[in-house]
Amino acid sequence: MTAYALGSFRDIVPAAPGAGPHPGIIEYVERIQATLDPFGGRFLVHGAEVEVLEGDWPGNMVLIGFPGLAEARAWYASPEYQALVPLRTDHVEGVIILVDGVAPGYDPAQLAAKMRAANAAGAAGAGGAAGS
């Protein structure tokens, strides 16, 4: 099932005050695709400003899709990607997470039914214990 690497980036250090991105960031962007290719990774969103509808989301966002979580983990741990990490982390504040997607045909109503059943079982168990 598809997995995703999601990055939230803020406070990008410029090359100089009022200048564009630091040369390290430019090199990172130039080289990252070659690290994704062996793992089937592809950009779905890259550096887009987000439209915040609820809560707080500082900065911009990157979303990369992978065939599965194993490929996403292998990409992140790969020597090729790890060699690029300082180019990003030395010049940008941010967070990266990996997350598994849902299976085709996923139905949230089925999850809700399981949650209701668990709540009912918990309430029955608590009521039974109190009556003992």
All heavy atoms as an XYZ file, in Angstrom:
954
protein
N       0.854     -1.174      0.000
C       0.000      0.000      0.000
C       0.897      1.233      0.000
O       1.996      1.214      0.530
C      -0.946     -0.141      1.181
C      -1.011      0.911      2.195
S      -2.278      0.622      3.449
C      -1.849     -0.950      4.110
N       0.469      2.282     -0.637
C       1.262      3.493     -0.771
C       1.596      4.074      0.600
O       0.781      4.066      1.512
C       0.498      4.546     -1.600
O       0.165      3.973     -2.864
C       1.322      5.790     -1.825
N       2.827      4.562      0.708
C       3.283      5.254      1.916
C       3.782      6.632      1.498
O       4.054      6.879      0.317
C       4.374      4.462      2.604
N       3.906      7.502      2.475
C       4.254      8.884      2.189
C       5.327      9.393      3.133
O       5.343      9.052      4.311
C       3.015      9.781      2.323
C       1.895      9.320      1.440
C       0.914      8.453      1.921
C       1.838      9.711      0.105
C      -0.098      7.998      1.089
C       0.830      9.256     -0.726
C      -0.136      8.402     -0.227
O      -1.134      7.941     -1.052
N       6.201     10.229      2.595
C       7.111     11.041      3.402
C       6.549     12.455      3.329
O       6.328     12.992      2.233
C       8.529     10.996      2.841
N       6.271     13.026      4.467
C       5.718     14.366      4.534
C       6.711     15.251      5.262
O       7.197     14.892      6.332
C       4.382     14.354      5.281
C       3.632     15.681      5.278
C       2.142     15.428      5.217
C       3.985     16.514      6.475
N       7.040     16.370      4.655
C       7.939     17.329      5.286
C       7.251     18.666      5.452
O       6.532     19.119      4.563
N       7.472     19.265      6.598
C       7.004     20.623      6.869
C       8.252     21.450      7.129
O       9.013     21.160      8.062
C       6.090     20.628      8.093
O       5.810     21.963      8.483
N       8.484     22.472      6.301
C       9.718     23.246      6.389
C       9.428     24.722      6.591
O       8.517     25.278      5.991
C      10.554     23.036      5.126
C      10.890     21.586      4.906
C      10.308     20.882      3.880
C      11.749     20.933      5.760
C      10.593     19.541      3.687
C      12.041     19.591      5.583
C      11.464     18.896      4.549
N      10.245     25.339      7.432
C      10.081     26.755      7.748
C      11.473     27.349      8.018
O      12.448     26.621      8.152
C       9.179     26.926      8.963
C       9.758     26.271     10.207
C       8.726     26.053     11.300
N       9.324     25.339     12.410
C       9.546     24.030     12.442
N       9.226     23.283     11.413
N      10.096     23.452     13.475
N      11.541     28.616      8.116
C      12.785     29.319      8.448
C      13.937     28.908      7.540
O      15.002     28.486      7.987
C      13.162     29.094      9.924
C      12.092     29.581     10.881
O      11.408     30.566     10.545
O      11.923     28.979     11.942
N      13.728     29.044      6.248
C      14.768     28.732      5.277
C      15.825     29.836      5.324
O      15.506     31.025      5.229
C      14.180     28.599      3.860
C      13.171     27.443      3.844
C      15.272     28.403      2.823
C      12.379     27.313      2.565
N      17.085     29.423      5.508
C      18.186     30.376      5.609
C      18.562     30.845      4.199
O      18.874     30.019      3.337
C      19.408     29.714      6.297
C      20.598     30.667      6.315
C      19.049     29.259      7.698
N      18.559     32.150      3.962
C      18.942     32.646      2.633
C      20.467     32.614      2.453
O      21.221     32.502      3.423
C      18.425     34.084      2.637
C      18.405     34.480      4.069
C      18.121     33.212      4.853
N      20.899     32.728      1.209
C      22.325     32.782      0.906
C      22.952     34.014      1.565
O      24.081     33.966      2.046
C      22.545     32.813     -0.599
N      22.215     35.101      1.590
C      22.609     36.351      2.241
C      21.310     37.089      2.554
O      20.274     36.776      1.973
C      23.494     37.174      1.302
N      21.355     38.047      3.468
C      20.124     38.782      3.772
C      19.474     39.332      2.497
O      20.137     39.965      1.674
C      20.606     39.912      4.688
C      21.840     39.351      5.335
C      22.488     38.497      4.265
N      18.207     39.003      2.320
C      17.456     39.468      1.168
C      17.700     38.672     -0.098
O      17.103     38.947     -1.129
N      18.566     37.666     -0.022
C      18.881     36.858     -1.209
C      17.998     35.623     -1.259
O      17.204     35.374     -0.357
C      20.351     36.452     -1.180
N      18.160     34.840     -2.304
C      17.416     33.597     -2.462
C      17.949     32.504     -1.551
O      18.763     32.758     -0.660
N      17.497     31.278     -1.782
C      17.897     30.156     -0.916
C      19.405     29.937     -0.881
O      20.118     30.229     -1.847
C      17.207     28.947     -1.552
C      16.150     29.498     -2.430
C      16.609     30.854     -2.849
N      19.866     29.404      0.220
C      21.279     29.062      0.393
C      21.688     28.064     -0.696
O      20.893     27.197     -1.077
C      21.467     28.448      1.784
C      22.890     28.278      2.154
N      23.641     27.220      1.710
C      23.702     29.051      2.915
C      24.863     27.323      2.184
N      24.926     28.427      2.924
N      22.915     28.149     -1.189
C      23.379     27.202     -2.211
C      23.246     25.734     -1.785
O      23.023     24.861     -2.631
C      24.843     27.589     -2.435
C      24.917     29.031     -2.048
C      23.919     29.195     -0.932
N      23.339     25.452     -0.494
C      23.157     24.080     -0.015
C      21.756     23.565     -0.283
O      21.565     22.389     -0.628
N      20.761     24.428     -0.152
C      19.372     24.048     -0.434
C      19.203     23.791     -1.930
O      18.540     22.828     -2.343
C      18.394     25.143      0.039
C      18.450     25.273      1.553
C      16.980     24.868     -0.447
C      18.032     24.030      2.295
N      19.801     24.634     -2.746
C      19.708     24.439     -4.198
C      20.334     23.106     -4.585
O      19.757     22.341     -5.367
C      20.358     25.622     -4.935
C      19.575     26.906     -4.639
C      20.431     25.347     -6.434
C      20.254     28.173     -5.088
N      21.494     22.788     -4.009
C      22.139     21.496     -4.305
C      21.263     20.332     -3.844
O      21.121     19.325     -4.554
C      23.512     21.425     -3.647
C      24.237     20.135     -3.944
C      25.610     20.051     -3.314
O      26.114     21.054     -2.771
O      26.186     18.935     -3.358
N      20.661     20.456     -2.674
C      19.760     19.420     -2.159
C      18.627     19.160     -3.153
O      18.332     18.021     -3.509
C      19.216     19.865     -0.801
C      18.204     18.935     -0.180
C      18.612     17.892      0.634
C      16.840     19.116     -0.389
C      17.680     17.043      1.224
C      15.907     18.274      0.185
C      16.330     17.247      0.994
O      15.410     16.404      1.563
N      18.000     20.226     -3.622
C      16.883     20.100     -4.563
C      17.357     19.484     -5.883
O      16.664     18.649     -6.471
C      16.189     21.463     -4.784
C      15.160     21.391     -5.900
C      15.530     21.926     -3.482
N      18.541     19.869     -6.327
C      19.084     19.312     -7.571
C      19.327     17.806     -7.470
O      19.137     17.078     -8.442
C      20.416     19.983     -7.924
C      20.286     21.391     -8.405
C      21.628     22.096     -8.553
O      22.623     21.698     -7.904
O      21.674     23.067     -9.326
N      19.722     17.329     -6.291
C      20.172     15.944     -6.142
C      19.144     14.982     -5.566
O      19.334     13.765     -5.639
C      21.434     15.921     -5.272
C      22.610     16.621     -5.936
C      23.830     16.739     -5.031
N      24.216     15.457     -4.458
C      25.079     15.332     -3.440
N      25.637     16.397     -2.907
N      25.372     14.141     -2.964
N      18.057     15.460     -4.988
C      17.160     14.566     -4.253
C      16.464     13.525     -5.137
O      16.293     12.377     -4.732
C      16.137     15.339     -3.388
C      15.418     14.355     -2.453
C      15.194     16.141     -4.251
C      14.568     14.997     -1.408
N      16.062     13.888     -6.348
C      15.326     12.935     -7.173
C      16.136     11.663     -7.424
O      15.577     10.561     -7.431
C      14.882     13.553     -8.495
C      13.965     12.648     -9.302
C      12.662     12.321     -8.578
O      11.975     13.217     -8.096
N      12.305     11.048     -8.492
N      17.439     11.793     -7.616
C      18.283     10.614     -7.851
C      18.274      9.675     -6.641
O      18.452      8.462     -6.798
C      19.710     11.038     -8.181
N      18.028     10.211     -5.433
C      17.947      9.342     -4.254
C      16.585      8.666     -4.154
O      16.463      7.608     -3.535
C      18.216     10.116     -2.945
O      17.124     10.987     -2.638
C      19.521     10.906     -3.022
N      15.551      9.264     -4.747
C      14.198      8.704     -4.697
C      13.987      7.596     -5.721
O      13.270      6.625     -5.466
C      13.164      9.810     -4.950
C      13.070     10.915     -3.907
C      12.246     12.071     -4.435
C      12.511     10.379     -2.619
N      14.583      7.758     -6.891
C      14.328      6.849     -8.014
C      14.493      5.368     -7.678
O      13.617      4.567     -8.020
C      15.195      7.225     -9.216
C      14.737      8.511     -9.882
O      13.562      8.922     -9.678
O      15.561      9.117    -10.608
N      15.569      4.949     -6.993
C      15.719      3.516     -6.717
C      14.629      2.929     -5.812
O      14.452      1.723     -5.749
C      17.086      3.420     -6.023
C      17.807      4.670     -6.390
C      16.743      5.710     -6.574
N      13.891      3.794     -5.123
C      12.874      3.344     -4.171
C      11.457      3.635     -4.668
O      10.486      3.477     -3.936
C      13.127      3.999     -2.806
C      14.517      3.724     -2.306
C      15.526      4.654     -2.483
C      14.832      2.501     -1.727
C      16.816      4.392     -2.059
C      16.120      2.222     -1.314
C      17.113      3.170     -1.480
N      11.334      4.072     -5.910
C      10.011      4.360     -6.475
C       9.374      5.602     -5.914
O       8.157      5.780     -6.006
N      10.174      6.502     -5.332
C       9.625      7.720     -4.748
C       9.379      8.784     -5.790
O      10.142      8.924     -6.748
N       8.281      9.525     -5.602
C       8.004     10.634     -6.516
C       7.312     11.758     -5.755
O       6.509     11.524     -4.844
C       7.176     10.197     -7.712
C       5.775      9.774     -7.416
C       5.041      9.355     -8.704
N       3.628      9.239     -8.464
C       2.737     10.211     -8.633
N       3.120     11.391     -9.038
N       1.459     10.018     -8.393
N       7.642     12.958     -6.151
C       7.038     14.123     -5.518
C       5.570     14.223     -5.903
O       5.214     14.130     -7.072
C       7.753     15.411     -5.947
C       9.034     15.640     -5.209
C      10.241     15.221     -5.744
C       9.029     16.262     -3.981
C      11.423     15.427     -5.070
C      10.211     16.467     -3.279
C      11.412     16.049     -3.840
N       4.723     14.421     -4.896
C       3.309     14.707     -5.099
C       3.030     16.182     -4.823
O       2.160     16.784     -5.439
C       2.453     13.813     -4.204
C       2.677     12.311     -4.405
C       1.905     11.515     -3.367
C       2.293     11.897     -5.800
N       3.754     16.742     -3.866
C       3.714     18.169     -3.535
C       5.154     18.551     -3.219
O       5.847     17.824     -2.513
C       2.821     18.437     -2.290
C       2.866     19.905     -1.904
C       1.391     17.976     -2.525
N       5.605     19.691     -3.747
C       6.989     20.092     -3.483
C       7.071     21.583     -3.205
O       6.952     22.410     -4.106
C       7.887     19.733     -4.664
C       9.343     19.851     -4.341
N      10.305     19.810     -5.292
C       9.984     19.995     -3.162
C      11.500     19.926     -4.724
N      11.314     20.049     -3.431
N       7.240     21.901     -1.931
C       7.463     23.278     -1.525
C       6.256     24.183     -1.613
O       6.396     25.403     -1.612
N       5.097     23.612     -1.697
C       3.888     24.418     -1.845
C       3.536     25.135     -0.541
O       3.704     24.591      0.543
C       2.716     23.530     -2.263
N       3.058     26.350     -0.693
C       2.476     27.041      0.451
C       1.157     26.352      0.761
O       0.436     25.951     -0.150
C       2.253     28.518      0.137
C       3.539     29.312      0.014
C       4.340     29.377      1.306
O       3.729     29.502      2.393
O       5.576     29.305      1.226
N       0.853     26.224      2.023
C      -0.374     25.536      2.412
C      -1.469     26.548      2.733
O      -1.189     27.681      3.116
C      -0.136     24.601      3.627
C       0.899     23.551      3.287
C       0.291     25.378      4.852
N      -2.696     26.134      2.539
C      -3.857     26.921      2.944
C      -4.347     26.309      4.245
O      -4.913     25.220      4.257
C      -4.951     26.848      1.883
C      -6.180     27.646      2.252
C      -7.253     27.595      1.180
O      -6.979     27.125      0.062
O      -8.372     28.014      1.492
N      -4.096     26.991      5.345
C      -4.446     26.471      6.665
C      -5.922     26.752      6.932
O      -6.354     27.895      6.922
C      -3.568     27.104      7.764
C      -3.961     26.578      9.131
C      -2.099     26.832      7.485
N      -6.689     25.682      7.155
C      -8.113     25.823      7.448
C      -8.405     25.684      8.934
O      -9.391     26.226      9.426
C      -8.909     24.778      6.657
C      -8.754     24.873      5.140
C      -9.526     23.755      4.463
C      -9.204     26.236      4.632
N      -7.571     24.932      9.642
C      -7.707     24.777     11.088
C      -6.315     24.651     11.685
O      -5.434     24.045     11.088
C      -8.493     23.509     11.436
C      -9.933     23.532     10.982
C     -10.685     22.265     11.392
O     -10.267     21.582     12.339
O     -11.697     21.968     10.735
N      -6.123     25.194     12.868
C      -4.849     25.041     13.561
C      -3.747     25.904     12.976
O      -3.990     26.903     12.317
N      -2.509     25.463     13.217
C      -1.330     26.221     12.836
C      -0.406     25.336     12.020
O      -0.125     24.196     12.406
C      -0.610     26.702     14.108
C       0.607     27.532     13.798
O       0.589     28.299     12.827
O       1.597     27.402     14.541
N       0.071     25.810     10.897
C       1.007     25.077     10.053
C       2.018     26.083      9.534
O       1.790     26.735      8.513
C       0.279     24.403      8.894
C       1.185     23.511      8.095
C       2.129     23.906      7.190
C       1.236     22.098      8.124
N       2.762     22.823      6.659
C       2.231     21.694      7.211
C       0.538     21.132      8.826
C       2.544     20.363      6.989
C       0.845     19.808      8.591
C       1.841     19.430      7.694
N       3.134     26.214     10.198
C       4.134     27.171      9.720
C       4.905     26.607      8.525
O       5.181     25.416      8.449
C       5.051     27.336     10.930
C       4.928     26.052     11.677
C       3.527     25.560     11.439
N       5.203     27.455      7.582
C       6.061     27.048      6.481
C       5.341     26.425      5.309
O       4.163     26.627      5.090
N       6.113     25.641      4.542
C       5.556     24.993      3.368
C       5.631     23.483      3.521
O       6.067     22.986      4.554
C       6.235     25.488      2.083
C       7.725     25.244      2.088
O       8.219     24.271      2.647
N       8.469     26.117      1.459
N       5.224     22.767      2.491
C       5.074     21.326      2.615
C       5.650     20.597      1.417
O       5.612     21.096      0.296
C       3.593     20.983      2.730
C       3.313     19.531      2.898
S       1.528     19.286      2.898
C       1.451     17.819      1.935
N       6.183     19.410      1.708
C       6.635     18.475      0.683
C       5.953     17.140      0.967
O       5.880     16.706      2.115
C       8.168     18.303      0.723
C       8.626     17.187     -0.197
C       8.850     19.614      0.378
N       5.434     16.495     -0.079
C       4.812     15.183      0.055
C       5.377     14.290     -1.045
O       5.296     14.628     -2.228
C       3.290     15.282     -0.076
C       2.512     13.981      0.099
C       2.661     13.435      1.516
C       1.038     14.205     -0.224
N       5.979     13.172     -0.628
C       6.584     12.226     -1.556
C       5.883     10.890     -1.383
O       5.729     10.409     -0.256
C       8.094     12.064     -1.282
C       8.791     13.425     -1.381
C       8.713     11.053     -2.246
C      10.227     13.417     -0.895
N       5.442     10.290     -2.472
C       4.787      8.986     -2.436
C       5.781      7.878     -2.738
O       6.694      8.043     -3.554
N       5.609      6.738     -2.060
C       6.433      5.545     -2.258
C       5.503      4.347     -2.436
O       4.381      4.354     -1.934
C       7.328      5.290     -1.037
C       8.423      6.294     -0.867
C       8.219      7.437     -0.117
C       9.659      6.095     -1.457
C       9.231      8.372      0.037
C      10.673      7.017     -1.311
C      10.464      8.162     -0.559
N       5.985      3.283     -3.068
C       5.152      2.080     -3.209
C       4.719      1.488     -1.873
O       3.655      0.891     -1.776
C       6.046      1.109     -3.969
C       7.043      1.961     -4.674
C       7.247      3.160     -3.788
N       5.523      1.658     -0.834
C       5.187      1.134      0.483
C       6.088      1.728      1.546
O       7.062      2.434      1.249
N       5.782      1.429      2.808
C       6.545      1.967      3.925
C       7.984      1.450      3.931
O       8.909      2.183      4.280
C       5.839      1.629      5.241
C       6.195      2.450      6.463
C       6.125      3.944      6.204
C       5.292      2.078      7.623
N       8.188      0.210      3.514
C       9.553     -0.345      3.468
C      10.428      0.473      2.518
O      11.587      0.778      2.836
C       9.523     -1.808      3.046
N       9.883      0.845      1.362
C      10.643      1.650      0.409
C      10.911      3.051      0.958
O      12.006      3.597      0.767
C       9.894      1.754     -0.925
C       9.827      0.452     -1.682
C       8.652     -0.442     -1.307
O       7.938     -0.145     -0.316
O       8.438     -1.446     -2.002
N       9.940      3.634      1.639
C      10.134      4.963      2.223
C      11.223      4.926      3.291
O      12.093      5.800      3.328
C       8.817      5.473      2.813
N      11.190      3.919      4.137
C      12.225      3.788      5.172
C      13.599      3.549      4.553
O      14.602      4.108      5.000
C      11.882      2.640      6.118
C      10.738      2.943      7.053
C      10.431      1.753      7.924
N       9.385      2.061      8.874
C       8.441      1.216      9.232
N       8.400     -0.019      8.720
N       7.524      1.577     10.105
N      13.644      2.690      3.536
C      14.919      2.383      2.883
C      15.492      3.631      2.208
O      16.707      3.870      2.247
C      14.737      1.252      1.874
N      14.624      4.438      1.581
C      15.091      5.693      0.978
C      15.705      6.589      2.037
O      16.823      7.078      1.872
C      13.935      6.428      0.280
C      14.241      7.883      0.068
C      15.103      8.410     -0.854
C      13.724      8.984      0.817
N      15.141      9.779     -0.723
C      14.300     10.161      0.301
C      12.809      9.095      1.872
C      14.007     11.422      0.798
C      12.515     10.340      2.367
C      13.110     11.492      1.828
N      14.976      6.822      3.137
C      15.465      7.747      4.156
C      16.789      7.269      4.744
O      17.685      8.077      5.004
C      14.421      7.950      5.269
C      14.861      9.031      6.217
C      14.641     10.364      5.900
C      15.528      8.726      7.387
C      15.083     11.373      6.748
C      15.973      9.721      8.236
C      15.754     11.044      7.910
O      16.198     12.045      8.740
N      16.930      5.975      4.939
C      18.149      5.415      5.539
C      19.288      5.236      4.540
O      20.418      4.976      4.940
C      17.820      4.071      6.185
N      19.009      5.391      3.250
C      20.034      5.121      2.234
C      21.226      6.069      2.385
O      21.065      7.242      2.724
C      19.439      5.254      0.831
O      19.164      6.608      0.527
N      22.420      5.562      2.137
C      23.611      6.428      2.193
C      23.510      7.623      1.240
O      23.978      8.718      1.563
C      24.760      5.501      1.786
C      24.255      4.124      2.020
C      22.762      4.173      1.843
N      22.866      7.410      0.088
C      22.735      8.495     -0.883
C      21.891      9.646     -0.334
O      22.243     10.810     -0.495
C      22.128      7.970     -2.197
C      23.010      6.991     -2.927
C      22.983      5.568     -2.348
O      22.125      5.265     -1.483
O      23.825      4.761     -2.762
N      20.768      9.305      0.325
C      19.952     10.376      0.892
C      20.613     10.961      2.135
O      20.625     12.176      2.312
C      18.524      9.918      1.210
C      17.736     11.078      1.760
C      17.412     12.153      0.943
C      17.377     11.147      3.103
C      16.747     13.264      1.438
C      16.715     12.249      3.606
C      16.405     13.301      2.770
O      15.760     14.416      3.258
N      21.148     10.117      2.981
C      21.776     10.621      4.201
C      22.920     11.587      3.899
O      23.174     12.501      4.679
C      22.247      9.455      5.076
C      21.103      8.731      5.765
C      20.299      9.665      6.663
O      20.844     10.333      7.542
N      18.991      9.729      6.436
N      23.584     11.418      2.757
C      24.631     12.362      2.359
C      24.055     13.747      2.068
O      24.751     14.753      2.220
C      25.375     11.834      1.128
N      22.773     13.813      1.677
C      22.132     15.094      1.385
C      21.534     15.772      2.614
O      21.328     16.989      2.608
C      20.999     14.902      0.369
C      21.353     14.422     -1.013
C      20.107     14.413     -1.896
C      22.423     15.285     -1.636
N      21.229     15.011      3.634
C      20.500     15.541      4.792
C      21.132     16.821      5.351
O      20.420     17.801      5.597
C      20.310     14.456      5.869
C      19.813     15.058      7.175
C      19.330     13.396      5.379
N      22.462     16.884      5.550
C      23.021     18.138      6.096
C      22.802     19.354      5.205
O      22.713     20.473      5.715
C      24.520     17.825      6.233
C      24.599     16.342      6.325
C      23.478     15.831      5.457
N      22.694     19.144      3.893
C      22.419     20.281      3.012
C      21.079     20.920      3.354
O      20.903     22.133      3.205
C      22.413     19.835      1.546
C      23.738     19.331      0.985
C      23.535     18.756     -0.406
C      24.775     20.439      0.976
N      20.130     20.105      3.804
C      18.808     20.612      4.211
C      18.826     21.072      5.652
O      18.447     22.203      5.956
C      17.734     19.540      4.008
C      16.353     19.991      4.452
C      15.298     18.923      4.244
N      15.689     17.598      4.672
C      15.716     17.174      5.947
N      15.382     17.981      6.924
N      16.070     15.942      6.235
N      19.274     20.221      6.556
C      19.154     20.527      7.986
C      20.042     21.683      8.433
O      19.728     22.332      9.429
C      19.446     19.283      8.843
O      20.762     18.809      8.571
C      18.424     18.185      8.572
N      21.123     21.951      7.700
C      21.977     23.086      8.056
C      21.342     24.424      7.669
O      21.799     25.472      8.121
C      23.342     22.976      7.370
C      24.222     21.895      7.984
O      23.856     21.340      9.043
O      25.278     21.601      7.378
N      20.288     24.394      6.824
C      19.760     25.645      6.291
C      18.239     25.784      6.371
O      17.703     26.799      5.927
C      20.194     25.795      4.828
C      21.664     25.625      4.655
N      22.586     26.519      5.152
C      22.382     24.628      4.089
C      23.810     26.091      4.883
N      23.715     24.944      4.245
N      17.567     24.774      6.905
C      16.110     24.816      6.991
C      15.675     24.133      8.285
O      16.153     23.056      8.615
C      15.453     24.066      5.802
C      13.939     24.043      5.937
C      15.845     24.670      4.491
N      14.741     24.760      8.987
C      14.092     24.119     10.130
C      12.918     23.315      9.595
O      12.211     23.778      8.699
C      13.561     25.161     11.113
C      14.624     25.970     11.796
C      15.392     25.162     12.822
O      14.789     24.293     13.479
O      16.597     25.405     12.944
N      12.708     22.126     10.133
C      11.563     21.369      9.661
C      11.415     20.025     10.327
O      12.183     19.650     11.216
N      10.410     19.315      9.865
C      10.062     17.998     10.377
C       9.780     17.106      9.182
O       9.156     17.551      8.209
C       8.788     18.075     11.261
C       8.340     16.701     11.706
C       9.014     18.978     12.449
N      10.223     15.851      9.246
C       9.870     14.859      8.232
C       9.260     13.671      8.948
O       9.797     13.201      9.958
C      11.100     14.398      7.421
C      11.648     15.553      6.594
C      10.731     13.236      6.503
C      12.863     15.205      5.785
N       8.140     13.186      8.432
C       7.511     11.976      8.965
C       7.256     11.004      7.827
O       7.127     11.409      6.674
C       6.185     12.278      9.711
C       5.134     12.850      8.754
C       6.413     13.206     10.891
C       3.730     12.903      9.344
N       7.199      9.725      8.166
C       6.767      8.689      7.234
C       5.437      8.165      7.732
O       5.251      7.978      8.939
C       7.783      7.535      7.178
C       9.188      7.886      6.722
C      10.067      6.634      6.739
C       9.195      8.528      5.353
N       4.520      7.921      6.799
C       3.201      7.430      7.187
C       2.684      6.488      6.112
O       2.888      6.716      4.924
C       2.219      8.601      7.446
C       2.009      9.436      6.215
C       0.909      8.117      8.009
N       2.062      5.406      6.566
C       1.455      4.440      5.661
C       0.097      4.963      5.207
O      -0.647      5.539      5.997
C       1.258      3.114      6.408
C       1.600      1.906      5.572
O       1.794      2.055      4.353
O       1.681      0.811      6.135
N      -0.222      4.749      3.958
C      -1.533      5.131      3.441
C      -2.571      4.082      3.795
O      -2.278      3.094      4.478
N      -3.770      4.276      3.340
C      -4.841      3.305      3.563
C      -4.966      2.422      2.333
O      -4.599      2.805      1.226
C      -6.192      3.988      3.890
C      -6.087      4.777      5.182
C      -6.658      4.884      2.763
N      -5.506      1.229      2.533
C      -5.676      0.273      1.444
C      -6.766      0.741      0.485
O      -7.682      1.473      0.894
C      -6.042     -1.096      2.018
N      -6.696      0.314     -0.767
C      -7.787      0.633     -1.701
C      -9.119      0.123     -1.131
O      -9.175     -0.950     -0.533
C      -7.408     -0.134     -2.968
C      -5.925     -0.326     -2.874
C      -5.636     -0.465     -1.402
N     -10.145      0.908     -1.291
C     -11.451      0.513     -0.783
C     -11.651      0.802      0.701
O     -12.668      0.412      1.275
N     -10.707      1.482      1.329
C     -10.836      1.816      2.752
C     -12.162      2.531      2.997
O     -12.553      3.428      2.250
C      -9.680      2.716      3.178
C      -9.843      3.296      4.558
C      -9.611      2.525      5.688
C     -10.242      4.613      4.735
C      -9.762      3.061      6.961
C     -10.394      5.159      5.992
C     -10.154      4.375      7.106
O     -10.308      4.904      8.360
N     -12.863      2.120      4.057
C     -14.149      2.719      4.412
C     -14.088      3.179      5.866
O     -14.060      2.345      6.779
C     -15.269      1.690      4.221
C     -16.645      2.253      4.541
O     -16.756      3.425      4.964
O     -17.624      1.497      4.376
N     -14.062      4.470      6.130
C     -13.978      4.940      7.514
C     -15.180      4.531      8.356
O     -15.072      4.440      9.582
C     -13.864      6.460      7.383
C     -14.351      6.781      6.018
C     -14.096      5.576      5.176
N     -16.300      4.236      7.733
C     -17.471      3.800      8.501
C     -17.200      2.460      9.181
O     -17.711      2.202     10.278
C     -18.697      3.710      7.595
N     -16.396      1.612      8.560
C     -16.048      0.328      9.185
C     -15.202      0.567     10.438
O     -15.375     -0.107     11.454
C     -15.316     -0.577      8.200
C     -16.213     -1.065      7.080
C     -15.459     -1.889      6.048
O     -14.241     -1.999      6.075
N     -16.204     -2.470      5.120
N     -14.283      1.515     10.379
C     -13.490      1.857     11.558
C     -14.400      2.411     12.656
O     -14.264      2.053     13.831
C     -12.407      2.873     11.210
C     -11.594      3.402     12.389
C     -10.869      2.273     13.120
C     -10.620      4.464     11.923
N     -15.335      3.257     12.290
C     -16.258      3.822     13.274
C     -17.062      2.719     13.956
O     -17.283      2.756     15.179
C     -17.188      4.830     12.603
N     -17.482      1.707     13.196
C     -18.238      0.594     13.783
C     -17.377     -0.161     14.792
O     -17.862     -0.533     15.873
C     -18.730     -0.346     12.683
N     -16.114     -0.377     14.489
C     -15.204     -1.039     15.437
C     -15.012     -0.193     16.687
O     -14.958     -0.724     17.805
C     -13.852     -1.308     14.779
C     -13.899     -2.396     13.731
C     -12.539     -2.581     13.088
C     -12.592     -3.575     11.953
N     -11.314     -3.692     11.262
N     -14.909      1.122     16.511
C     -14.748      2.019     17.649
C     -15.988      1.968     18.548
O     -15.874      1.910     19.777
C     -14.486      3.443     17.154
C     -13.161      3.589     16.426
S     -13.017      5.119     15.471
C     -12.803      6.328     16.744
N     -17.183      1.960     17.935
C     -18.426      1.876     18.714
C     -18.490      0.556     19.486
O     -18.875      0.530     20.653
C     -19.645      2.006     17.815
C     -19.913      3.398     17.344
C     -21.279      3.499     16.662
N     -21.464      4.812     16.116
C     -21.761      5.899     16.837
N     -21.910      5.803     18.133
N     -21.911      7.064     16.243
N     -18.101     -0.529     18.826
C     -18.130     -1.840     19.487
C     -17.150     -1.872     20.658
O     -17.471     -2.398     21.731
C     -17.807     -2.942     18.483
N     -15.967     -1.300     20.477
C     -14.979     -1.261     21.559
C     -15.486     -0.416     22.723
O     -15.322     -0.787     23.888
C     -13.652     -0.722     21.045
N     -16.118      0.714     22.417
C     -16.686      1.549     23.483
C     -17.777      0.803     24.243
O     -17.848      0.864     25.466
C     -17.257      2.841     22.904
C     -16.189      3.867     22.635
O     -15.020      3.680     22.978
N     -16.566      4.958     21.997
N     -18.627      0.106     23.510
C     -19.714     -0.638     24.147
C     -19.161     -1.755     25.019
O     -19.635     -1.982     26.141
C     -20.658     -1.203     23.092
N     -18.142     -2.452     24.515
C     -17.533     -3.531     25.309
C     -16.866     -2.980     26.564
O     -16.959     -3.556     27.637
C     -16.519     -4.306     24.459
N     -16.210     -1.820     26.427
C     -15.564     -1.205     27.567
C     -16.573     -0.741     28.608
O     -16.393     -0.938     29.808
N     -17.678     -0.181     28.150
C     -18.719      0.288     29.072
C     -19.384     -0.900     29.761
O     -19.657     -0.862     30.964
C     -19.760      1.107     28.306
N     -19.597     -1.993     29.026
C     -20.205     -3.187     29.624
C     -19.263     -3.799     30.657
O     -19.687     -4.211     31.738
C     -20.552     -4.208     28.551
N     -17.959     -3.805     30.320
C     -16.978     -4.353     31.256
C     -16.847     -3.503     32.504
O     -16.757     -4.016     33.615
N     -16.893     -2.203     32.362
C     -16.798     -1.315     33.517
C     -18.046     -1.433     34.376
O     -17.970     -1.443     35.599
C     -16.612      0.128     33.044
N     -19.204     -1.557     33.731
C     -20.459     -1.685     34.499
C     -20.515     -3.019     35.215
O     -20.950     -3.107     36.355
N     -20.033     -4.079     34.562
C     -20.034     -5.401     35.173
C     -19.097     -5.462     36.352
O     -19.376     -6.054     37.373
N     -17.938     -4.793     36.249
C     -16.964     -4.815     37.327
C     -17.486     -4.036     38.528
O     -17.281     -4.406     39.671
C     -15.621     -4.231     36.857
N     -18.180     -2.946     38.267
C     -18.696     -2.130     39.364
C     -19.822     -2.865     40.097
O     -20.000     -2.684     41.288
C     -19.219     -0.791     38.834
N     -20.547     -3.733     39.390
C     -21.672     -4.423     40.016
C     -21.244     -5.681     40.753
O     -22.057     -6.315     41.395
N     -19.957     -6.046     40.706
C     -19.514     -7.293     41.354
C     -19.390     -7.147     42.823
O     -19.127     -6.178     43.393
C     -18.143     -7.731     40.806
O     -18.240     -7.988     39.424
